[in-house]
Amino acid sequence: MRSARPVNWNYDLFMCENKIARADMFSLCCYPYLLIKKLREYWGTLDMPVEEGIELLETLCTVDVQLDGNIPALYVPKPRKELEQLLTLANISIPEILSSKIKSKLN
């Protein structure tokens, strides 16, 4: 004969949240490894470690500009040769001007 266990909602909720938290933590830990693996595929022809390429990507910057009608925007200067090569190999294109909506999300 089977015995039914009493329902403990707090325990069940904790276990459910715990599984979700573990899955989120797994995803959080895996994404950087997957990103580095993909960048190695893209940049395999270069004589540069992925970490150095990421450091070069960190030098990409924007400049605050005012468009016609005093509309704030971000201007992305043309990247240096090495940086442009990294972006091209990874099939990434960056627009010259980013809208003020994007600027407000970055702040």
C-alpha positions in Angstrom: 0.0 0.0 0.0 1.3 3.4 -0.9 1.4 6.1 1.6 0.8 9.7 0.5 3.2 12.3 1.8 1.7 15.5 3.1 2.0 18.5 0.8 4.7 20.9 1.9 4.2 23.9 -0.4 7.3 25.7 1.0 9.5 22.7 0.3 8.0 22.2 -3.2 8.4 25.8 -4.0 12.0 25.8 -2.8 12.9 22.8 -4.9 11.3 24.4 -8.0 13.2 27.6 -7.4 16.4 25.7 -6.6 16.2 23.9 -10.0 15.6 27.1 -11.8 18.5 28.8 -10.0 20.8 25.9 -10.9 19.8 26.0 -14.5 20.4 29.8 -14.6 23.8 29.4 -12.9 24.7 26.7 -15.5 23.7 29.0 -18.3 25.6 31.9 -16.8 28.8 29.8 -16.5 28.5 28.2 -20.0 27.9 31.2 -22.1 31.4 32.7 -21.7 32.9 29.3 -22.7 30.6 29.0 -25.7 31.5 32.6 -26.7 35.2 32.0 -26.5 34.8 28.7 -28.4 32.9 30.5 -31.2 35.5 33.4 -31.3 38.3 30.8 -31.6 36.4 29.5 -34.7 36.1 32.9 -36.2 39.6 34.2 -35.4 41.4 30.9 -35.9 43.3 32.3 -38.9 44.8 35.1 -36.8 48.0 34.9 -34.9 46.3 36.2 -31.7 44.8 34.6 -28.7 41.1 35.1 -28.1 41.8 37.0 -24.9 43.9 39.5 -26.7 41.1 39.9 -29.3 38.6 40.6 -26.6 40.9 43.2 -25.1 41.0 44.9 -28.5 37.2 44.8 -28.7 37.2 46.7 -25.3 38.9 49.7 -27.0 35.8 50.2 -29.3 34.2 53.5 -28.2 31.4 55.9 -29.0 31.2 59.7 -29.1 28.2 61.7 -27.9 26.8 63.9 -30.8 23.8 66.1 -31.3 22.0 65.5 -34.6 19.7 68.0 -36.4 17.1 69.3 -34.0 19.3 68.7 -31.0 18.7 65.0 -31.0 21.3 63.1 -28.9 22.9 60.1 -30.5 26.1 58.1 -30.3 28.7 58.2 -33.2 30.9 55.1 -33.6 34.2 56.1 -35.1 35.8 53.8 -37.7 37.7 51.1 -35.8 41.4 50.6 -36.2 42.6 48.0 -38.8 43.1 45.2 -36.3 39.8 45.7 -34.7 38.0 46.0 -38.0 39.6 42.7 -39.0 38.2 41.0 -35.8 34.7 42.3 -36.5 34.8 41.3 -40.1 35.9 37.7 -39.3 33.1 37.4 -36.7 30.6 38.8 -39.3 29.8 41.8 -37.1 28.8 45.1 -38.6 28.5 48.2 -36.4 26.4 51.2 -37.5 28.0 54.6 -37.6 25.2 56.3 -35.6 23.3 54.7 -32.7 20.0 56.3 -31.8 19.3 58.1 -28.5 17.1 55.2 -27.5 20.1 52.9 -27.4 22.1 55.6 -25.6 19.4 55.8 -22.8 19.6 52.0 -22.3 23.4 52.2 -22.0 23.3 54.8 -19.2 
